[in-house]
Amino acid sequence: MPLDKPHRMPHRIPPHTPSRGRSLRVAAAAAVVAAAMHAQAVAAEPHTTLPQRFSTGDCVTQRLRFDAGRVFDLAGTDSRRFTVDRTQFDFTKDYGAVAIAQGTAVLSLVGSSATPAGGALGARLSTTRYMLYGRITARLTPAVDPGVVSTFITWSDFQNTLPSGEIIQDEIDWEIVGKNPAKPETNLFTGKASDYERNSHGGPIAGNITVGEPHDFFIDWKPDRIEWGVDGVVHRTQLKSQSVAADPSHLPPGAFWFSETPSRVQLSVWDGSGGAQQVWAGGPIAWGDRPQISVPFEWVDIQCYDSAGSPVPRWAADGSGPTAETGAGKASTTGASNSVWRSARHGHWSAPAAALLGCAAAVLAL
């Protein structure tokens, strides 16, 4: 699994002195979080079910600023994203605390000193449009608190269920862990695999970045290679021809450990301080009097590529040609999909657990 740049510290809620009522609310929220963690522990993660005749539409080259009127709130029902009008909405709010002002989205990890390790409620935005190859750049100021993970990734719906019951998908990651935010980490997964092969396809960059400041992270995804970089400097290049499984039996014959299916861009912050992943992410989180820890994202740039890896203003996200859209850009579908269940590896919570954590956040906000 394991930011040009006027100086700007991460958005933080100023400390305050908790009242007795606040203390009672924190205790109540902690109890709800504990119940949510139990719900997460017993939840399986089923395969994402795409509706019949679902279209991934077109990748469109553009800069995406954040406008509350162009963010579609899924309100706990992931299947709503399959019918969202992509001409009207740039992002879906998948879950969590997201504040949008002056073009910036602030994603917050909500918890308290009473929150169990790994139990704070994260937040995530996803693009409504898919893409297959392109250069994606996001400006963000990652969190610097051990245990907090700030991410900028691609995520495919085309998945594989592993023998362990886990779900794996095509995925390209930037993950900035608060334990060592000066060394952001890259990662790469593929839905063709029969094992995650964790710790085999990524890790921290060789250099360092300054912490507590905005940086431009990019993923340059072409049919034959992927490059990860910060502030215009490439830190890792992965050639498809050299991207193989650590254990050859984990991939079909002739397949590569490489993302090559339509994917959305996701931005998130999540709690990595629980369980075995605390060794990687750090923690427990030192909340002090802060009810949340926030990560500002200023914009996302999308440069689409055609099937040969050349820049184009628009291209079908399934790679079929200049466009796959015949109407106004709606995600035309029929059928139904399951409600979302995401893996704890990225701080994604099952639907029951997320609902309980939402109650905890509401209690803390009183």
BAMARDO-86831 format. One record per atom (N, C-alpha, C): residue in one letter; x, y, z. Coordinates in pm, whole numbers, plus 50000, padded with zeros to 5 digits. Example, Ala and Ser with C-alpha at 12.3 -4.5 7.8 and 13.67 -1.06 7.14 Angstrom:
2
a513194943150780
a512304955050780
a513204967050780
s512854977550708
s513674989450714
s512905000350787
***
This chain:
366
m500864988450000
m500005000050000
m500895012050000
p500855002450057
p501755005750161
p501254999850242
l502245191149596
l501315186949648
l501465196249565
d501145270049231
d501955264549241
d501785269049372
k502175275549395
k502105270249523
k502345281049625
p501405289749650
p501525298149766
p501485289449890
h502225293349992
h502255285350114
h500865284950176
r500395272950204
r499055271650261
r499035259650353
m498715261950479
m498645250950574
m497335243550555
p497315230250591
p496065222750580
p494965229050661
h493745228550608
h492585234050677
h492345226550806
r492265233450915
r492045227351044
r490935234651119
i490215227551202
i489225233851289
i489965238751413
p489825251451452
p490555256551568
p490175249251694
p491165247451785
p490875240351910
p489905248051997
h489205240552080
h488275246852172
h488205238552299
t487635243952401
t487495236852527
t486165229652530
p486185216152540
p484915208952534
p484085210952659
s482785212652640
s481875213552753
s481485199652798
r480765198852915
r480315185852962
r479355179752861
g478495188152799
g477585183052697
g478345177452579
r479405184552542
r480235179752432
r480855166152468
s481335164752591
s481935152152634
s480945140752626
l479685143452664
l478665133052655
l478405129352510
r478385139452422
r478165136552281
r479305128452224
v480545131552266
v481715123952220
v481605109452264
a481185107352390
a481035093652439
a479975086152360
a478855093052332
a477805086552254
a478285083352114
a479005092652054
a479525090351919
a480495078651917
a481335077652023
a482285066552029
a481575053252033
a480445052752104
a479685040252110
a479135036651973
v478655046851899
v478125044251766
v479235039751672
v480435046051684
v481575042051602
v481955027551628
a481925023651756
a482235009751789
a481265000251721
a479985004051719
a478994995751651
a479264995251501
a479685006751445
a479995007051302
a481174998151269
m482174998151356
m483344989651333
m482954974951337
h482024971451425
h481544957751429
h480794954351300
a479974963851254
a479244961451129
a480204959651013
q481284967551011
q482264966250904
q482974952750912
a483274948351034
a484014935951052
a483234923951001
v481914924251014
v481134912550974
v480614913550830
a480834925050764
a480294926950629
a481194920750525
a480604913750430
a481334909250313
a481324920350210
e482194919550111
e482244929750007
e481894923349874
p480644924249833
p480254918049707
p480814925649586
h480834918849477
h481274924449350
h480334935749309
t480894946849258
t480044957349203
t479254951949085
t477974954149085
t477114949448976
t476754961248887
l477224960948763
l476884971548670
l475494969248612
p474684979548601
p473374978048540
p473484973648395
q472424967648344
q472404963848203
q472524976248115
r473264974648006
r473444985247907
r474024998147966
f474784996648074
f475435008348133
f476555013148041
s476615026148017
s477665031947933
s478635040048018
t479925037747998
t480925045848068
t481115059448004
g480435062047890
g480435075347831
g481795079447777
d482055092547782
d483275098147725
d484165104347832
c485455103247812
c486415111647882
c486415125147813
v486385136047890
v486385149647836
v487555157347897
t488425162647813
t489565170447860
t489065183547920
q489435186048045
q488945198048113
q489605199548249
r489535211648304
r489905213848444
r488615213948525
l488585205848628
l487435204948715
l487705212648844
r487025224048860
r486985230848990
r485785225349065
f485725228249192
f484665222549274
f483545232649295
d482365228549255
d481145236649264
d480085227949329
a479565232349442
a478585224249515
a477405220449427
g477045229149332
g475925226349244
g476215215549141
r477495211749127
r477885201649031
r478435189049099
v478095187549227
v478445175449303
v477155168349341
f477025156049298
f475805148249320
f475985139649444
d475135141749545
d475235134349670
d474545120849655
l475295110249669
l474715096849658
l473835093249776
a473985100549887
a473125098750004
a473035084050047
g474165077250042
g474205063450091
g473775052949991
t473395056949870
t472935047149770
t473845047949648
d474795038949640
d475795039449534
d475175037949396
s474095030449385
s473505027949253
s473005040749187
r472825051749263
r472375064349205
r473405069949106
r474655066049121
r475675071449032
r475535066248888
f474815055248872
f474675049448740
f473695057048650
t472915066048707
t471965073848626
t472225088848635
v473355093048693
v473635107248706
v473905113348567
d473465125748548
d473685133048424
d475095139048427
r475975133648346
r477365138048349
r477555152148294
t476585157348221
t476685171148174
t476325181048284
q475665176248388
q475235184848498
q476085183248624
f476725171748639
f477495168948760
f478875163748725
d479885169548791
d481275165548769
d481715154648865
f481155154848985
f481565145549090
f480355139649160
t480555128049218
t479605122949317
t480265124049454
k479455127949552
k479895127049691
k479495113049738
d480475104549758
d480205090649791
d479845088849937
y480545096050024
y480255095650167
y481115106050237
g480795108650364
g481655116750450
g481395131650446
a482265139050515
a482155153550531
a482935160550420
v482215167450331
v482815174750220
v482275188950221
a483165198850233
a482765212950230
a483375219250105
i482555226750030
i483015232749905
i482845247849913
a483935255149887
a483895269749888
a484995275049798
q484685285049717
q485635291949630
q486415282049542
g485715271949494
g486315262649401
g487135251549462
t487245251249594
t488035241049664
t487125231649740
a487435218949735
a486705208949814
a487575204749932
v487025205950051
v487735201850172
v487105188950223
l487875178250216
l487415165150263
l487955162950403
s487065159150495
s487455158250636
s487275144350693
l488245140450774
l488185128250853
l487595132250988
v486455126551022
v485715130751141
v485905120651252
g486325125451367
g486525116651483
g486725124851608
s487385119151706
s487675126051831
s488675117651907
s489125122752021
s490065115152104
s489455102152154
a488115101152148
a487445088952193
a487195079152079
t487535082951955
t487295074051841
t488285062651841
p487815050251831
p488745038951825
p489675040051704
a490895034751719
a491845035051609
a491245028551486
g491335035451375
g490785030351250
g489305032951233
g488685039851330
g487235041351327
g486715054751285
a487595064251251
a487115077451210
a486475076751072
l485465085051051
l484735085050925
l485465093550821
g485865087250711
g486525094250603
g485555100550507
a486065105650395
a485235112250294
a485815109150156
r484915108750055
r485385105849920
r484515112649814
l485165118049711
l484535122749589
l485025114349472
s484135111749376
s484505104549255
s484035112449134
t484795112049025
t484325118448902
t483135110648848
t482195117748784
t481085110948720
t481515104848587
r482535110548525
r483025105348398
r484145095148418
y484175085748329
y485225075648328
y486285079748225
m487405072748231
m488455074848133
m489235061848115
l489805060147997
l490725049247969
l491945055647902
y492965058147982
y494205064747944
y494025079947942
g495025086448000
g495025100848008
g495975105548118
r496145118648125
r496965124548230
r496025131748326
i496085127748452
i495225133348556
i496115140448657
t495795152948688
t496565160548787
t495605165948892
a495975164649017
a495165170049126
a496045178249219
r495565190349252
r496285198449352
r495635196449488
l496435192049582
l495925189749717
l497015192549819
t496585194649942
t497495196250055
t497265184450148
p498095174150140
p497855162050219
p497945164550369
a497245156250443
a497315156750589
a498705152350635
v499115157550749
v500445154250803
v500345146950936
d499155142150969
d498945135451097
d499155120351081
p500025114251161
p500185099751154
p498845092551171
g498605082951084
g497345075651084
g496355080450981
v496545092650925
v495635098250826
v496225095950687
v495385091050594
v495825088150458
v495045097050361
s495775104850279
s495175113150175
s495435106250041
t494395105049957
t494585097249835
t494045104249711
f494645100749597
f494265105049463
f494515092849375
i493435086549326
i493565073649260
i492635072549140
t492855062249059
t491865057648962
t491275044649014
w489985042248980
w489275030649035
w488305025448930
s488445012648897
s487625006448794
s486494998348857
d485364997648785
d484264989048828
d484454974648783
f485434972248701
f485634958848647
f486574951248740
q486004941948816
q486664936548934
q486734921348931
n487494916149026
n487654901849040
n487554898349188
t486824887649218
t486724883049356
t487844873049384
l488654875849484
l489794867449517
l489364855449601
p490174845049608
p489864833549693
p489604837349838
s490244848549883
s490044853150020
s488694859750041
g487954862349932
g486694869549939
g486854884449915
e488094889549912
e488334903549882
e488044906349734
i487844919249706
i487644923749569
i488884931249524
i489364928249404
i490474935649346
i490014941349213
q490534952949175
q490134959749054
q491344966948994
d491224971148869
d492234979848812
d492254992848894
e493454997048932
e493575008349025
e494995013849019
i495105027149008
i496395034149008
i496355044149123
d497315043649212
d497235051149337
d498355061149359
w497985072749412
w498845081149496
w498245080649635
e499045076449733
e498615076349873
e499665083649955
i499225093750030
i500135101450115
i499785098150259
v500685091250326
v500415086750462
v500995096750561
g500195100150663
g500615110050759
g501825106150840
k502125093450844
k503315088750915
k504585094350851
n504575095950719
n505735101250649
n505265108750524
p504625120450543
p504025127450429
p505035133050330
a506325133450366
a507355138350275
a507655128350164
k507205115950183
k507465105450084
k506135099150040
p505415105549950
p504165099749899
p504435086049837
e503385077749836
e503535064049788
e502685061549664
t503215053649574
t502475049349455
t502085034749472
n501055030849396
n500655016749397
n499895013649269
l499825000749237
l499194996349113
l498564982649136
f497294981449098
f496584968749110
f495864965648980
t495514953048962
t494784949148842
t493694939148876
g492534940948813
g491424931748833
g491634918248767
k492724916648693
k493034903648633
k493684894148732
a494114899348848
a494914891448942
a494054882849033
s494654872449086
s493994863749184
s494554865849323
d495404876149341
d495964879549472
d496364894249468
y496254901149582
y496604915249586
y498104917549569
e498914907949611
e500364909549611
e500774922849674
r500234925449792
r500544937849863
r502044939049887
n502524951349884
n503924954549906
n504824950149791
s504224946049678
s505034941749564
s504954951249445
h503994960549444
h503764968749324
h503694983649356
g504384987749460
g504385001949494
g505285004749612
g505155016749666
g505955020849780
g506265035749773
p507015040949870
p507315055349873
p508265059449762
i508155072149720
i509065077449619
i510465078849678
a511465079749589
a512845080549636
a513165094249695
g512565104849639
g512845118349688
g511905122549798
n511885135549827
n511025141149929
n510245152949871
i509075155649929
i508345167849898
i508185175750027
t507925188850016
t507665196850134
t506285193450189
v506135193950320
v504875190250382
v504125202650426
g502795201150440
g501965212250482
g501725222550375
e502005219150248
e501835228250136
e501095221250023
p500435228849935
p499785222549819
p500805217849717
h500525206349657
h501365200949550
h500475195449440
d501005194949319
d500295189549204
d500745175149179
f499905165749217
f500175151649192
f499615148049055
f500345139948978
f499785135648849
f500005120748827
i499085115148750
i499175101448700
i499075102448549
d500115098248477
d500115098448331
d499985083948283
w498785080648241
w498395066748212
w498265064848062
k499185057248004
k499185054347861
k499055039247840
p498745035147716
p498575020747692
p499805012447722
d500995018547717
d502225010747736
d502995014247861
r502535024247938
r503285028148058
r502405036948147
i502815037748274
i502195046948370
i503315054748438
e503135067948448
e504075076248521
e503355083048637
w504015083348751
w503535090448868
w504485102248893
g503955114148920
g504825125548943
g504215135849036
v505055145049082
v504655156049169
v505295168849116
d504475179249100
d504945192449058
d505765191648928
g505285183348835
g505925182248704
g507115172848698
v507525167148809
v508675158248813
v508205143848823
v508625135348730
v508245121348733
v509055114048840
h508365106748926
h509025099249033
h509015084249011
r508125079448925
r508095065148896
r507535062948756
t508155053948682
t507655049748552
t507505034648553
q506315029848517
q506055015448511
q505685011748368
l506565004448299
l506264999648165
l505344987648174
k504354987248087
k503444975748085
k504214962848059
s505154963347967
s505894951347929
s506704945548043
q506984953748145
q507774949148260
q506934947748386
s505624949648373
s504744949148490
s504144935248502
v504784926948579
v504384912948593
v504064909948739
a503414898848760
a503084894648895
a504324889648968
a504384892149098
a505474886649179
a505434871449176
d504214865949174
d503994851649157
d503244849849026
p503874844048923
p503234842948792
p501864836148794
s501624827648894
s500334820648900
s499194830048934
h499484842348977
h498444851849016
h497854859448897
l498374857248775
l497834863548655
l497604852848549
p496594854948462
p496424845748349
p497644846148258
p497904835548185
p499044835448092
p498994847247995
g500104854347981
g500194865547889
g499654878647941
a499074878648060
a498504891048117
a499574898848192
f499344911948204
f500274920648273
f499604926848396
w500444930248494
w499964937148615
w499814951848579
f498674955248517
f498534968348455
f497054971848446
s496734984448470
s495354989248460
s495014991848314
e493914985948265
e493524987948126
e492024986648106
t491244991648204
t489794992248192
t489305006148231
p488125010448182
p487605023748215
p487545025948366
s487975037748410
s488075040548552
s487615054748583
r487135056648705
r486845069948757
r488035074948837
v488105088048860
v489115093948948
v488475095949084
q489175091949188
q488665093349323
q489635101149411
l489065109849497
l489805117849594
l489265114249731
s490135111749826
s489615107549957
s490595110450069
v490065109750189
v490855109450312
v490265098650399
w491125090650461
w490625079550542
w491555076550658
d491015068850752
d491705065450877
d492465052350859
g493785053150856
g494615041150843
g495245036750972
s494725041551085
s495395039151213
s494955026451282
g494065018751221
g493565006851288
g494214994051241
g494314984451330
g494764971051294
g496194970751243
a496454960851157
a497804958651107
a498294970251021
q497374977650955
q497834988250866
q498385000250941
q498245000451077
q498825011151155
q500345011451140
v500954999751119
v502394999151098
v502785007350976
w501915007150874
w502165014450750
w501775029150762
a500575031850812
a500025045450810
a500365053550935
g500725046751044
g500985053851169
g499745055051255
g499885061651364
g498785063251458
g499115057051592
p498165057751686
p496825063451673
p496855078451643
i495775083251585
i495685097351547
i495635106051672
a496465116351676
a496505125751789
a495475136851764
w494225134151800
w493145143551772
w493225156251856
g493675154951982
g493585166452071
g492145170752084
d491875183752067
d490505188852073
d489875190251934
r490545185451831
r490015187051696
r488945176551668
p487785180651619
p486765170951582
p486985165151443
q487895171051365
q488125165951231
q489495170351182
i490005163051084
i491265166451017
i490935167250868
s491335178050804
s490835180950670
s491935181750565
v491555177850443
v492465178150328
v491815186250217
p492365197750178
p491795205550069
p492295200949932
f491355199349840
f491655196549699
f491225208749620
e492145214749543
e491845227249474
e491255225349334
w491715215349262
w491185212549129
w491725199149081
v491085194348974
v491535182248905
v491595185348757
d492715182548693
d492855183948548
d492765170348483
i491965169348377
i491845157048299
i492315160048157
q493345153048111
q493745153247970
q493525139347914
c492535137947828
c492205124747773
c493225120647667
y493455107547656
y494265101847549
y493385092847463
d493735091747334
d493065081847251
d493695068147273
s493295058447196
s493755044847219
s495225042747187
a495845052647121
a497285052047094
a498085059847197
g497405066247292
g498105073947395
g498395088247357
s497685093547255
s497885107447213
s496795116347272
p497135128847311
p496145137847371
p495035141447273
v493805141047323
v492615144547244
v491655152147334
p490775160347276
p489805167647359
p488725158747417
r488465147247351
r487405138447397
r487665124547340
w487295114147417
w487465100547367
w486555091247446
a485985081547379
a485125071947448
a485895064747558
a485305064147677
a485985058047791
a486165043047778
d485445036947685
d485665022747660
d486695020447550
g487305031247499
g488345030247399
g487855027847258
s486545028847235
s485965025147106
s486095035846999
g486465048147034
g486575058646933
g486345072346990
p486135082346903
p486035096146949
p484905098847047
t483805091347040
t482725093447136
t481875080847148
a481325078947267
a480375068047291
a479035073447332
e478865086847325
e477655093247374
e476785097847258
t475555093347260
t474605097247155
t473605107447204
g473445108447338
g472505118047395
g473225129647458
a472665134247570
a473205146047637
a474285142647738
g474755130147742
g475805126647834
g475335119447957
k474045115847959
k473545108648075
k474085094448074
a474235088948194
a474665075148206
a473445066348187
s473045063948061
s471825056648031
s471945042048072
t471045037648157
t471115024048209
t469725018548230
t469665005448243
t468494998748298
t468994988548396
g468114983448480
g468534973748578
g468924980348708
a469454972548799
a469794977548932
a471174972848970
s471754979449069
s473054975249122
s472964974149272
n473964967249328
n474014966149473
n474384979449536
s474004981449662
s474504993049734
s475984990749763
v476705001949784
v478165001149783
v478734994849910
w479724986249888
w480514980849999
w481964981949955
r482744989750025
r484114991949984
r485074986150088
s486264982850042
s487224976050129
s487824985450232
a488174979950348
a488784988050453
a490174992550414
r490764986550311
r492114990250271
r492185004750229
h491105010350174
h491085024350136
h490145032250226
g489845027150343
g488965034450431
g487545034550383
h487165025350296
h485805024750244
h484975016050336
w483815020950371
w482985014150470
w481775007650404
s481334996450462
s480124990250413
s478944999450438
a477834997150366
a476665005750379
a476155006650523
p475974995250595
p475524996350734
p476515003950821
a477815001250803
a478815008050884
a478835022950854
a478735026550725
a478755040650688
a477555047950746
a476405041450749
a475205047650806
a475405050450955
l475975040851026
l476235042851168
l477245053851191
l478295054251109
l479285064751125
l478685078451093
g477745078851000
g477055091550973
g476285096351095
c475685086951168
c475005090651293
c476005096251393
a477185090151401
a478195095151493
a478605109351458
a478795111951328
a479175125351286
a478095135451320
a476815131351305
a475705140251337
a475665143351486
v475965133351567
v475975135451713
v477065145551749
l478245143851689
l479355153051720
l479045167251674
a478225168651570
a477935181851515
a476885189551597
l476225182751688
l475165189151766
l475725200351855
***
